[in-house]
Amino acid sequence: KNNKMARVKPKRHGVVTDMTAMCDVTFLLLTFFIMTTQFKKPDVEQIKPPTSISEKLLPDGNLMTVNVTPDGKFYFAAVENFNERSELLDKMGAKYGVKFSEEEKVAFFKTPAIGVPMNQLKSFLNMPEDQRKFVKTAGVPLDSTNKQLIDWISSSLEINPQYKLAIKGDANTNYPKVKNLFEGLRDIEYYKFWLITSQETNK
């Protein structure tokens, strides 16, 4: 007869972890990233910039951009600040005799880049937003007699002289068109700007 008592195994209790706090933190982080993430705005037209070995980065803030398409059309993008964009629109309106409403200022802020002459800008801004994205425009004028693009830049600098300018031109853009831009910048004594290029790959 075995007098040894059978060992009684203690009953295991499962460990319960309250995940409520962790779920709250996860959703707060997710909400934060959704609200603060800024996506790169698409170019108004397809532009393939020339290659370069430079690794210098563009400044983060207060950046104006000029896009030059292969056929020599100019598009101007103002800085990403609603109040300063509104002031810029008022300045250009006063210079060209056009009055803009608050609704048109909102539309101007939502438009990635302007590519129409001043006499067409009001009607362009009154288009539905989905139409503005796809309408073919003639570009901002810049030649020896009509330097509206330079006026956009100089009016922006009147608001804040610390604004920076980046120029994105296509590798196939005719040089005379770009030369007009450089000469216009020289006329307003603005000499420091960035040229956007794509990184050259080693072959």
N, C-alpha and C positions, 0 to 999 in steps of 0.2 A: 504494500500500500504506500503510495507516495503521499507523504505528509506535507510536501512543499506546497505552499499556497501559490496559485497562479498570479503572476504579476498583473496588476491592473494598469492598463495603459491610460494615461490621462487624456481626457477628451480635448482635442485640438479646437481652438476657437479661431475662426478666420479673422484676419486683420482688416478692418474696414477703414478706408481712407476717404475723407471728405474732399472731393475734387471741385467743389463749388468755387472756391477761391481761385484755383488755377484756371478754371474755365473763364471766370470773370476777367482775369489778367490777359488771357489769350485773346478774348474778344475785344478788350480795350486796345491791345497792341494792333490787332487786325484793323480795327476802326481807325486808329491813328495813321497807319500806313496808307490806307485807302484814301483818307482825307488829305494827306500831305504829299503823296507821290505826284510828281509832275511828269507827264509824258512828253516826249519830244514832238513838237508840232511838225506836221508834214510840210515839205516844200510845196509852194504853189505850182511849180513846174519841175520836171525832172532835170536835175543839174548834176553833172559829174565833174567835180573839181579836179584840178591838176594834182599830180602826186608830189610829195615832198618828203625829205628825210627829217624835217624839223619835228620835234616832240613837244614844242611849247604849247601850253594849254590856253584856251580863251579865258578871259575873266568871267567870273560867275554872275555878277550883277551889273545893272546899268548899261546893258549892251544893246546897241542899235545894229541892225543887219541890213545889208543891201545884197540882194540876189540878182545875178546877171545871167540870163538864159542864153543858150547857144545862138539864138537869132537876135541877141542884143537888147532884149526887153529888161527893164529894171523894175524890181519890186522892193519896197521899203517896209521894214518891220521896226516899229518903235519899241521902247523899253516896256517891260512887263509891269506897269504900274498904272492903275486906272486913273487916278487923279492927274498924273503927269501926262498921260495920253489925252485926257480931256483938255488939258491946258494947251497941248500941242495942236489939237484940232481947232481950238479957238484961235490960236495964233495964225495957223495957215488959213483959216476962214477969213480972218481980218485982212490978211495980206492979199487974198484973192476975191474978196467981196462975197463970201458965202457964209450964211448963218446956219449952225448945226444945232439940232434939238438934243435933249437928253437921251432920247431913244437912239438917235444916230451915234451919239458918243458911246453908248453901250455896244452898238453894233461894231463900231470902230475898234473897241477894246477886244471884241470876240474874233475879229478878223486877223489871221496870222500875219498877213502882209498886204500892203496896198499896192495895186498895180494899175491904177487908172489916173487920168488927168484930173485936176481939181474940178473942172467943169462937169465931170461925170461922177464925182465922188458921192455927192448927195444921193443921186438915184441908185448908185451901187449899194450904199449902206441901207437903203430902204428895201432892197430885195430880201426875200426870206433867207434865213441863214443857210439852209441846205442848198439854195441856188447860188449863193455867193461863193461857195466852195468850188463849184464846177464851172462857173462862167469864164469864158476866155476873154482876157483883158489885153489892152494894148501896151500896158506898162506905164510907169511914171515917166513923163517926158524929160529928156536930157539931151540937148543939143546946143549949138552956139546961140540960138535965139530964145530957147525955152528951157530954163534950168530948174524945173520944179523939184527934181530929186535933191539938188543941192539946198533948196529952200527947206525941204523936210529935215535935212540934217542940221542946217544952221539954226532953224527954229527950235529943234530939240536941244541944241547946245545952249541956246538962250535960256531955256528952262533950267538946265543943269550942265555947266561946263565940264563936269566930271564924267559925262557919258563917254562910253567907248564905242568904236565902230568896227564891225567885222564885215568883210566883203567876200561873198561866195560867188565865184565866177566859174562857168563851165570851161573845161580844157579846150573846147572848140569855139569859144566866143571870139568874134573878130576883135583884134586888138584896138582898132580905132574907137570902138564903143567904150572899152575900158579906159582908154586914154582920155576920153571926154570926162569920165568920172574922176580920174586922178587930177586932171586940170581944174575941174570944178572945186575939188577939195583944196587945191593949191590957192584958188582965188579967195576962199574964205580962211586961208592960213591954217588949215587943219592937215597936219602932216603925219600924225601917228595913228595907224589903224592896223587891223589884223587881216591877213588873207587866209581864208579857210581852204585847206588842202586835205587830201586823203593821204594816209601814211603809205610811203613807198615800200613795197615788199622786196626782200632780198631774192635775187634770182641766181 
